Amino acid sequence: MPTPTHQRNAALVGRRDELREIETTLGRAGSAGRLLIVHGDPGVGKTTLARAALRAVEHAGTEALVIRLHPAAHGDPGLDAVVDQVCDTLVEETSNNTLALVTAVRRRQAQKARDRQYHLPVMLETQRAVREAAGPRPVIVLLDNANVVAERDLGALGALLYGLRSDGACVVVSGWMPMGCPGPVSTLAAAADQVVEVAPLSAEETAELARQQLGWPPAPELVAVLRRDLGRLFGNPRAVLLALSALGERGQLAVTDGRMCPTRPEAVVPLPGFHAELQRVWQPMAEHQPAGADGNFPGEVLAVLTRMTAAAETTVDDFLDLALDVGSRPEHLGRVLDILVALRLVTVDDRRRLACPVPSLGTEMFREERDIARLHAKVVLNARQRVGGNAGALAPRLADHALAAGSELAVGVSRELLLAAARCGGPDDTSRAMRACLALLRQLRLDDERLPGILRTAIASMLHHGDADGLLDLGDRLLPRLADLMPGAQGVLHELASAWALAAFHNQWLGTHVIDGDTPAARTAMRVPQAAALLTLAARVRADPDPPHAGPPVAPAPRLPGGPGGSPAGMPAAHLLARRIPSAPETRLLIRVLGPRAEPGAARSGGARRRIVDGPVPANHAELHAALAIGDWATSWEMVLGDRCVRFLDSPLHGYQALVREYLGGSWDAALKAARAIVTDPAANSHGPLYVHSRSIASDICRWRGDPRRAATWLAGVSAGAEGGPLLCWARLGVRQARGEVAEAWRRGWQDFRSLRAEGHLIGAERLLFRVVECAVRAGDGRAALDALEALEELDAAVGSRLVRATTLLARAHARDEVTCALDAYGPLVRYGGRELAFVASMWLLRATGAEEWLLEAWKWSEGMSSRPARRRLVDLAQEKGLHLPRRRRDRSAFTRLELKVIEMVVAGRTNRQISVALARSEKSVEAYLAKIFERTGCRTRVELAKAWLDGGLKRYVPD
């Protein structure tokens, strides 16, 4: 197997202890014989370790006779090959009567072959030859790949190795020792003096190995991709180096923000040539293999099995029935599976289902895709034959094989399986049901009476799994045609139109879709009030001057029998409808929270202050506005809809939600990590609002940390004309401010605000205007600061948000030196504005009052920001005021044991009542614990808390 080009010490990363043990043993050669066993999985670096230890011993001045043995040399795993290697070494390395000694060994070999004797006499003669040829020199024997030694040869080989040890030689045997399975290495280890296990590398050691190989530190995203696709081979140096080399050769690596990142993290990491590793454990089985099965056969089996199990659930019986199709016999294929299971490259559960935990192994293209499709079809046909052709007796899992078979399977057989899978209502079958329904929607005629139920199931499943692209495609194809169908299909029009509109809004925020109101799908959706509200919201977010217009409304969808939401009998949509789409009133609430479309001139003209909502203001209105101001739509939907809202599970929305949470909470290292993951996603672009927002926040973090060049690099990835809104302008102003261009910064910021105001982009403009005020004050332009303050007051009058009000008060304190305003602003800024604004407010109050309490507050907020400029400003101001800096104290923000139990039960889905019973506390106490946890972590809902816990975002709160 070719070893990739890398630094000499890369393969020894994390092997210091093992290397020291082997060096110590080799250093004793000649004084005391030792038998050392080095075992580990193929590719972990056993041979590399032994060679490195030998080099170290030789550099130390030890002149030894080194005999390297490879039982698999010349394609012959027998002992004759071992004897030949010993003789070759003696001829090349010694001159002490070597020819006579070698001749004696050869004579003994010839006699054994003629008289059909055992190998033992040959081994004893070989031992005598080594002893006499070496003379006073110590002898070191390295036996590699000992696991390929045949069982019939093991006794004679053991006699040679043990005899050499008794003569004072140091014998190092390396090979694979499968867990729970007897083998050559296990047998030799029973009499060994020492056994060294070469374990896989840890995650940190693997990252260091990648750094030495690539020349750049690997981004966490690259490490995560390697862990995902290498599975149990993550930590195997050979596999990691091969994967990194393959990624580099295919152009799938790029440097972003000083780290090596994958450019296509969704693609399976290639692992070329790994089948050569399997040959090392396959050779002892060569005598049992059928005709035509070469050394590549185990690798071929593994690649085929990996691709099949990735597409469909496959059992042991399914695969063994394919023996003839893969050129083998069932008993032979079973032995191959046994070896792959022993290597833990294949797993078998209690239901005899096969799984391949290393997806990268499926990238070896031993067979064409059409061949794999034929194997899937054969699985279905074999199962059908076992039940006597009774389609009703087939397991629904075979539907995935039918889908993977494609045209290789008859349409009638495939449709029977797909219909059976679409009727399966278990929560574990939703993915299969969705795939089956989508396939049926392409096969069935539009007037088929089964179409409405299948379509309803498909919609519910796609919402459950968050398949936005699939919903858009489905709506584009079917929405314009549903109105002309039978009345039974008319009822599902509302659901499809609303789901299509929500998916369109989602993808528009990602920048991958632009809603065109003139398309047939959009015109049909605008006739459904729920969908029309969502499309209006999408137009409002884009500040579209011509939002889509609604046509004549569609009649309300009739309720169909069969469960909530009208799920027809026999279809599994009922349990999926717990995830719901926002109603028209809920969407209109979000539209109103976004603020008025017109220029906020009501306050200037003396008009009354406008309210956001016509009626009572929701209790979470301030939090909702704060989330929308920074573009956190995932949190906004959760606030309006609660924990039952539709979530696009694999969407970058949730990554951005985590980014915002860490940014506002002050964990800026975690926020930058989240930003890198978002912008390096293969679906990322340079114009989507979500990606622009991510770059803007990352840029501002770098600015705060005193690195304006890195901050500008983040913004350089935004394309010209991208709709970043106030947040992008705010970040650009911050970069200019960090460069010392204060006057230019506030002028450009003011121009940006006026353009945004004319377009109707008001949400989030308070951050931009406050920064304009701050820069104008620093530039000494009091008139400009007051103009920006006046605009901020008008925005406050128009929007009526607590965050805008607090930001306005802080800006007034900066522009007019009003301490009372800053005091009034501090509390709301701490709650809604994030750590940055809280730090700015406390710094201003410290400068204005000189009170020690504000020094303590500013010190607290600077923690986690990792901003040296901010800390330096704070230290200089404290010295100016004659205040002593607080001592660093132990972090008291760690969760207590009781709080950890509460979080674990929330993650498990327990209610407050269930938690109170389990902890023997009242429900009020549980509510109090949750309130403290929410305040400390910045999470707003139970779902957000559970997601942060599962994502590892709360590790800093867990005590060591």
N, C-alpha and C positions, 0 to 999 in steps of 0.2 A: 504494500500500500504506500503510495507516495506521500512523503512528509512535506507539508507546506514550508515554504521559506519563512523562517522567523528567527528571532534572536536565539543565541545558543542557550541561554538560561531560561527561555520561556517555558520549555517543557518541564523544567524543574521547579516551577512555581508551586509553593505549598508543600514541597517534599523535603524540607530541611531535616526533619527528624528521621524519616526513612533513609535518607542519604547518609546520615551520620551512623546509623546502625550498620548499614552495609559496609561503609568505609572501615568501621571498627573491626568488623569480622574479617575483611580482606587483609587488614593490617596485621592480623595474627597468623597469616599463612606461614608455614614453616616451623612455628613454635608450638602450635596446637591445632590439630585438625578440627574443622568445623563444617557442619552441613547446614546451610541457611536456605530456607524456602521463602521465595518472594512470590506472593500470589495476589491476584486481582483480576478484574474483568479485562477483556481484550481492549487495548487502547488506553489504559490508564497510565502507561509509562514504565512498566516493569523493566523492560530491556534497556530503556534510556537511563533508568536509575542505576542499573548494574554497570553499564558502561561509564557513566559519570563517576561512580565510586571507584572503578578501576583506574580511570585517568587520574583521579586525585591521589590514589595510592602510588601510581607510577611517578607522579610529579613529586611525591614525598621521598623518592629515591629508592623505592623497593624494586629490586630486579628479580622478577618472578617469571616462571614459565607459565604463560597464560594459554589455556586450551579452551577454545570456544566450540561448543557443540550445538548443533542444530539438528534435531531428529528428522526434520522435514526437508533436509537439504537434498538436492538433486531429485526431488519428487519421490524419494524413498524414505518412508518413516521407520524402516527397520533398523536393527542394530548394526548391520554392516556399514551403513552410512556413518554411524557414530565412530566405529573403529577406523574407517577411512579418514575421518577428520582428525582423529588423534594421531594417526600415522603421518598425515600431511604436516601437522604442527611439529611433530618431533623432527622430521626431516628439515623443515625450514628454520627451526629455532634452536636446535641443539647439534652438537658434534661429538658427543660422548658415546662412541660406538653405536651411533644411531642406526646405521645401515643394517647391522647384524640384528639389532633389536626389532626393527621394522620387518626384516625378512622372517624372523621367527613368528611374528604376529600374522604375517601373510600366510605362512605355511600352516599355522593353526586354523586360519580361516578356510583355506583350501581343504584341509582334512575334514573340517566340520561339514562343509558342503558335500564332500565325497561320501562320508560315512553317515550323513544325516544326524550328526550329534547336536547336542544342545549348545547354546551360546556361552554357557558358563566357562568352559575352558578358554575360549577366546578372550573373555573378559579378564580372567586371571592373568593370561599372557600379556594383555594390554596393560594391566596395572603394573606388572613387573617391568615392562618396557618404559613406562612413564617414570617409575621410581629410579631406574638406573640411568635413564637419559638425563633426567633433571639434575642428578648429583646433589650438590649442596644447595642448589637454588630452590626457593619455595615454589610450590605449585598452586596455581589458582585455576579452577575449572568453572566455566560459566556454561550452564545448560539452559538453553532458551526453548520456549514452547514445549515444555515437558508433557503437557496435556495430550500431545498427539502420539505419544509412545503407545504402541499396542500392548494390550494386557499380557500377551504371551511373552513379550520381551522385557516386561517390567522386572522380573526376578534377576535376570542376568545384568540389566543396567544398574539395578540397585546394588548388586554385588560389586560392580566396578566403582560406583560412587562411594559406597561405604568403605571399600578397600583403600581408595585414594585418601579418604578422610583419615583412616587409621595410619596412613603413611605421613600424616601431617599436612595434607593438602586442604585448602579452603575450597569448598564446593558450594556454589550458588546456583540454585535451581529456581527458575521462574516459569510460571504458567498459570493457567486458569483452574481454579478449584471450585466447581459448582457447589452451591449450598445443598446439603442433604443428598448429594450424589457421589458414590465412590468413583475414584479415578486415579490416574498415575500420580498426580500432585498430592492428592490426599494420602495415598499409600506411602509416598516418600516422606510426607510431613509427619507421619506417625513416629519416625525414628530421627527426626531433625533436632538439631541443637537449638535452633531458633527459627521462628516463623515471623515474617514481616508482611503485614497486609497493606497493600497500596489501595487506599480508599479513594472514592471520587473527591474532587476538590469541592470546597465550600463555595457559596455564592460570591463571597469577597475574593477568594483565590481565583475563581473563574474570571471575575472582572479584571483582576490584575493580569491574568494570562492574556485576556483580550487586549488590554492596554499595551502590553509588550509586543503583541503581534501586530497591532494596528498603528502604534505610534501616537494614538490619541486615547484619552480615557473614554470608555464606552458609556453612552447615555443609558440611564435606567431602562429606557424603552428597548434598547438593543439587548440588554441582559434579559429583560422580560420575554422578548421574542425567542431568544435562544432557549430559555427555560421552557417555554411553551412547546416548541417544536422538537427539541432534543429530548424532552421528557427525562427518563432516567439516565440518559447519556449526558445530561447537563452536569458538568463536573468531570466528564471524561476528556482529558486533554486532547487526545487524537481527534475525537469527534468535534470538539470546539474549534480546534485549529482548521480542520477541514471545512467546517461550516463557514468560518470567517473568510477563508481563502475563496470559497465559492461565491460568497456574497460580494467580495471585492471584485472578483473577475467578472461578475454579471452586472456591476455598476449599481448595486443595491445598498451602498453605504455612502453617506455624505456627512460632512462636518457641519454641525449646527450649534452655535453658541459654545464653541470650544469643546464639543463632545462628538464622538462618532455615533450617528443615528442611522437606523434603517430607513431607507426611502420607500420601501414597500412592506410595512410591518404586517399587512394582512396576508402576504404570500408565505407559503411554507418554506422554511429555511432549507436549502439543498444540502445534501450530505453525500457527495459523489464518492464512489469507491469503497463504501463501508462493507460491501459484500466480501472484500478481501480479508477483513477481520474475521468474518464467519468461517472462511476456509481453514483458519487455524484450529478451530474446534470441530470442523466438519471432516477432516481427513481420516480419523479413526473409523468413520462410517463408510468410507469409500468402498470397502469390500461388500457392503450390503446394498449399495445403490443399484437401481435398475439400469438397463442399457439406455444410453442417451442422456443420463443425468450427470452433468459435469460438475466441476467445482463451484460454478456459479449458482447451482441449484438452491442452496439454502437462502442465498441473498434474493434470488428470484421469488421463492416462496414468501419470504418476508415482505418484499415490495408489493407483491400481488395481494397478500393478506392485509397489509396496511391500507391499500387503496380501497379494498372491498369493505373493510370494517368502517372506514371513514364515511362510506356512502350508505351503508345499510347494516343492520344488526345481523351478524353472522355467527352461527353456532359451530361447535366442533363437528357435528354430524354433517352440517351443510358443507363444510370445507373438505372433510374426508371423502364425501361423495364426488368431489371434483378431482380426485386423484388422477384418473385417466386423462382428464382434460388438461392437466398441467404436466403430463408426461411421467407419471409415477404410478405407484401402487398404494392402496390405503395403508398397509402396514409400514411401508417406507415413509410415506407422508406423515404418518403418526410419529415416527421416530424423529423426523425433522421438527415437528411441533414440540416434542419433548425437549429437544435441545434449545429451541427458541424460548420455551417457558423457563428452562433452567437458567438461561441468560437473562431472564426477565424482560425480554424484548416482546413477548406475547404473554397476555394474562388470560386466565379462564375463571369465570365466576361460578357461583353455585348453580346457575341455570345453564351452564356449559356455553355461555356466550364468550366469544373471542374478542379481544381488544388489543390494539397495538399502541402502547403508550409513547412511541417515538414517531410522530407524524413525518419527520424528515426522511425516514426510511422508505416512504412511499414515493419519493422523488426519483428513485432509480427506475429508469424506463426500460425494463426487460421486455415488456409487452406493450402493444399498442392499445389505445383506448377502446378500440372495437373489440379486441380480445377480452378486455376486462368486462365490457358490456355483455359479451356472450357468456362469460362465467356467471354474471348476475342472472341472466335468463335461465341458465342451467340450474341454478339454485331453486328458482321458482318451479321449473318443470320437474325437478327431482322431488320437491315437496309435494307437488300436485300428484305425482305418481304414487307417493307413499300413502296418500289418503284416498286412493282410487278415483281420482279426478273430481272429487267433491269440492267445488270451489268454496262452499260455505264452511268447510272444515279447515281452511287455510288460515294461518296466523296473520293478523294485520301487519306484523312487522315485515312480511314479504312484499308489502306495497313499496317499500324503499328499494328493494331489489328490482321490482318492476319498473320503477322510475329510472333506476340506473341502467337497466337493460335497454330502454328506449325502443328503437325499431327492431331490435333483435328478438323481441317478445311479441306474440300475437296481440292485436288490439283487444280482442274479446277477453283474453286471460288477464291482461293488464287492467282493464276497466273493472272487472270483478273485484280485484284486489284493492283498487283505489276507492271504490264505493264502500268496501268493508272498512278501510282505514278512515274514511271521512265520517263514518258513523260511530267511531270509537270516542267515547266521551270522557275518558280519564284525563286528569290534569297532566299526567306524564306523556300523553299522546298528542298534545296540542301541536307540536312541530310536525309530526307525521300527518296529522289531520290537515294542517295548513298546506303542506306540499301536495297531498292527495287532492284537495279541493282545487288548488290552482291548476293542477294537471287536468282535472275533469272539466274545468271551465274552458279549457282550450279544446277539449274533445267533444263536449256535448253541444247539441244544437241549441240555439237561443230559445226555441219554443218547447224545450224539454221540461216536463213538469217538475223534475228534480232540481232544476237550476236555482230557484229562489233559496231553497234550504242550503244548498251547497255554497251559494254566494254569501249567505248570511254567516255560515261557519267560517268561510275564508276571511271575511271582514273581521270577525271577532278574533280569530287566531292571529291575523296580521297586526291588529291593534295590541293584542296581548304580547306579541314578540317585538313590536315596534318596527315593523318593516315598512318604512316610509316610501322607499323607492317602489316596492311592490304595490302599495296602495295607489300611488300615482299612475303606474302602468295599468292597473286594473280599472281605475276610474276613467282614464283616457279611452280605454277600449269599450267600456260598457255603459258609462253614464249617458252618452247621447242616444243609446239604443234602448235603454230600459223603459223609457216613457211609451214606447210602441209595443211593449211586450204584454203578456197576459196580466190580468189583475194580480195574480199571485206574486209576480215579480215587482209590481208597483210598490208594494210595501217596503221592500228592501232599498228602494231608491234613497230614502232619507238617510239610512245608515251609510250607504256607500258615498253619497254626496258629502256628508259631514266628515267621514273618515278621510276622503280625498282632500277636502279643504284643510283639515288639520295637518295632513302630510305635506301639502303644498306650502303651508305656512312654515312648517318645520324646515323643509329643504330650502325655502327662500332665505331663512335666517342663516343657513349654512352657505348660501351663495351658489348652490347647485341647481336651483330652479327659480324661474321668474314667472309669476302668475300673470297670464295673459287673459284678460277678461273677454276677449273675442273668440276664444276657443270653444268648441261645442261642449266640452266637459265643464268649463267655467260657467257658461251660460246656463247649463242645466243645474249646476250646484247653486247658483244665485237664486234659483226659484225655491230653494229649501231654506227657511229662516236660519236654522242652526249653522248651515254651511255658509250662508250669506254673511252672517256676523263674523265668522272666522276670516273670510276673504276680505271683508272690510277692515278687520284688524291688521291683516297682512299689508294692505295698501296704506294703512295709517302708519305702520312702522317704517315703511319705505318713503313716507311723505309723498305718496303718489297723488298728484293733483287731480287725477281722473280715476277714482276707484271704480271697480266694476259695478254695474247697475243691475238690480234684480229685475227679472222678468215676472210674468204672472206666477204666483205661488203654486206650488204643488200641493195637492190635497194631503192632509196628514196621513202618515203611514198607518194602515190598519194593524191592529194587534193580532198576531197569529198565535194559534194555540201552541202550547208546549213549554211555557216557562217565561221567565223575565225577559223582557225585550222582544217577546214574540218569537222565541226560538222554536222552529218546527220540530215536531216529534222525530226522534231518531237522529238529530244533529247535536253535536256537543258544544254548541255556542253558549249555553246557559251559564256555565260556571266561568266563562270568560268575560261576561258582560259586567263583572265587578269593576273593570276598568272602563270608565266612561269618557265620552267626549264632552267638552264644555258646552253648556246650553247657550242659547242666544243671549239671555240676560247676563250670564256670567261673562261672556265674551265682551258684551257692551260695557261691563264694569271695567275690564282691562282697558278698553278704548278710552273711557273717561279718565282713568288714572294716568294714561299717557299725556293728558293735558289737552288744552284747546289747540285747534289747528291754526287759528288766527294769531297775529302778532299780539303779544300781551300788552295792550295799551289801555286796558280798562282803568288801571290805577291812575295813569297819567291824565285821563280825561275826567277823573272824578267818579267813575262808575263804581258800583258796589263790588266788593270782593266776591269772586266766583267760588263756588264749591265744586269739588270734584264729582260728587255723586248727587243725583236727585233723590234725596231721601236720607235715611240714616247712614252714617259713615261706618263701614265695617271696622271691627275691632283691630284687624291687622292691616289697616290702610297704610300706616306709616311704613311697616315692614314691606308691604307690597310695592310702594313707591320706591323704597330704597333698592329693592331687587331689580325693578324695571330700569332704574336709573343707571345701573351698571350692566344691564343686558342679561341678567340671570333669569331666563325664561323658565327653566326647569323649576326653580323655586317659586316663581310667580304662579305657574299652573298649580303647584302643590298648595299654595296659599288659598287660591280661589276654589279649588276642587277638593282639597283634602288629600288623604292618602290613597284615594281610589282613582286618581286621574290617570289618563293614558301616559305611559312612559315609553319612549323609544330607547330600549335598554342599551343598545350598543351605540347610541348617539353621542357625539361630542358635547351635546348639551350638558350631560352629566359630568364630563371632564371639566367643562367650564364652570359648572356649579361648584365642584371641588376647588378649582382655581380661585374663585371668588371667596369661598369660605376661608381658604388659607390666607388669601391676601388681606381680607378684612380682619382676620384674627391675628395677623402679624407673623404667621409662619411662612416667611417669604421664600425660604429654600424649597419648601414643599410646593409653593405657588409657582415658582420657576420650573420645577419638575413637571407640574401639570401643564404649564404653557408649552414646554418642549414637546410633550406627548401630543398635544393638540395640533401644533403647527407641523409636526413631522408625520402626521397621519397621511396615508396615501390619498385620501379624499380631500385633504386640506387644499385651500386655494388662497390666493392673495387678495381677494376682494369680498369674500363672505363676511357679513358683520360679526359672526361669532369668532372667526379667526382674526379679524382686525381688532376686536376687543381683547382677545388673548394677547396679541402682540403689544397692544397699548399698555395693558397692566404690567406685563413683563418689562417693557421699556421703562416704565416709571419706577419699578423696583430697582432696576440697574441704575437709574438716575439717583435715587436715594442713596445707593451704595457708593456713589462717587465714581461711576464708570459711564460717562456720557457717550463714549464711543460705542460701548456695547449696547447702550440704550438706543442709539441711532441705528445700530445694526438690526435690532428687532423691528424698528419702524421701516427700515429699508425694504423689508419683505412685503410691504403693503403696496398694491398696485395703484397707479394713478387713477383717480376718479372713484376709488372704493368708498362705499358708504359706511364710514366709521362713526359718524355722528359726533356728538360732543366729546366722547371718550377719546377718540383719535386726536382731535384738536387739543384736548387737555394734555395728552402725552407729548405731542409735538411742542407745545408751549413749555412743558417741563424740560425737554432736551435743550431748547434754546436758553432757558433759564440756567441750566447747569453749565452751559458753555460761557456764561457771563454776558449773554446778549439780552440783558434785562429789558431795555427800552424796546428793542425789536420784538421781544417776546410778547409784551403786553399789547403792542400795536397789532401784531399778527393774530393774537388771540382774540382781540376785539373784533377784527374783521371776520374771523371765523364765526364768532357768535352771531354777528349780524346776518351772515349768510345762512346759518342754521335756523335763525329765527324766521327769516323769510320763507324757508322751506317747511317750517312747522316742526322742526326737531327741537323740542323743549325738554324732554325727559333727559335728565342727567346734565343739563347745561349749568347747574349750580356749581359743579366742580370746576368747570372751565372759567366761569365768571369769578369765582373766588381766587383762582390762580391769577387771573388778570388783575384783580385788585391787589394781590400780594406783590406782583411784579411792578405794578405802577407805583406802589408805596416805596419799594426798594429803589426804583429809578428816581424818586423824588418828584414825581408828577402827581400832585394831589388832585388836580382837576380830572385827570384820567381815572384815578381811583374812585372819585365820587361818581363819575359817569357810569363806570362799571357797577358800582354799588346801587345806583338808581335802577339799572337794568335788572339787577338781582332782586331788588325790592319789588319791581313789577312782576318778575317771575314768581316771587313768593305770593303776591296777591292773586295771580292767575292760577297757580297750581295748588297752593294750600297744603303743602306737605311739611311734616315735622323736620325732615332732613333739610329741605330748602329753607325753612324758617331758621334752623340752627346755623346753617351755612351763611345765611344773610346776616345774622347777629354777629358771627365771627368776622365777616367781612367789614361790618360796621365798626367793630372794635379795631380792626387794622386801619381803616381809613380815617376814623374820628377819635381814636384813643379812648373808647368808652369801655371801661373795665366791666361795668354792669352787664353789657351786652355779651362779653366773652363768658362771664359767669353763667348767664342764662343759656348760652349755647353749649356749654361743656357737656352737660348731662345727655341731651339728645345726640350730640356728635359721638359720644362714647357708645351709645346704643345702636345708632344707625349708620354712622359715617366711617367706621373702621378705625384701625390703629393709627393710620397716617394722620387723619384729621384730628384725632384725639391728642396725638403727640404735638401737632402744630398748635392746637388750642392751649395745651398745658405749657408749652414753651412761651407762648405770648403772655400768658398769665404770670409765669415766673419772671419774665422780663419786666412786666408792668408792676407787679406787687412785691417781688423779692421774697415771697413767702416760701418756707421750706416745704410745705405740703405740695406745692406745684412742682418743686424739684423731684419729690418722690413720685408724683404722678407721671412726669415726663420720663423719669428713669424707668418706671414700670412699662410705659408704652414703647420705649426704645428696645426693650428686650424682644428678641425674636426677629426684629427687623434686620439685624446684622448689618447695620449701616454705620460705618465708621465716621462719615461726615456728620450724621445726626448726633452720634455720641460725642464727637469732638465739639460740636456746637453747644451741646448740653454742658460738657465739662467747662468750656470757656465761660459760659454764662454763669455757672455756679461759682466759679472763681471770681468773676466780676462782682457778684452779689455777696461774696464772702461766706458762701455756704459750703458745708462739708458734704462730699459725695457719699451716698449711702453705700454700705457694705453689701457685697453680693451675698445673698441668703440662699439657703436651700430652697429649691422650687417647691412651693406649697400648693401648686396647682394640680399635683398628681391626684388621681382618683383614690378614694378610700376603698377598702374591700367591699363595703356595702354598696358603694356607687358602681363598682365594677359588676357586682351581681345584678344590680338594676339594669345596667346597660346590656349585659348578656341576655337577660330575660326579655328586654325590649327587642333585641335582635332576633330572639326566638319567636317573636310574635305574641308574647303574653300581654294581657290587658293589665291596667292598674290594679284591678281587683285581684287578679291571679297573682300579681307580684306581691301585693299586700299580704295575701294568705301565705305565700311561700316564705316571706321574710318576717311574718308575725308582726307586721306594722299596719297602721291605718292607711287608708287610701290617701288621706291628706298628707301623710308623711311621704308616701311615694311621689305624690305630685310635687312636694317640696324638693325631694331629691332630683326629680327630672328638671325642675326649674333651674336648680343650681348647675346641673350638667349642661343644659341648653345655654345658659349664660356663659359658662366657662368655655365651651367648645364653639359657640357661634352657630350651632345647629338650631333650626327653627321647628322642625317636625320630627316625629319618631322615625319616619322613613329616612330622612336626611341623617339622623343620628346613626341608624343601622348601616346605611351606606358608608358613612365616614368610618365606622368601626371596621366593616368588612374590607374597605379599601386600604386600611392601615393608616388613615389620616389622624388617628387619635393615639398613636404610639407614644407621643411625647407626654401624654397624661398618665401613662401606665407606669407605676413605680418599678424600679429595678429589682 
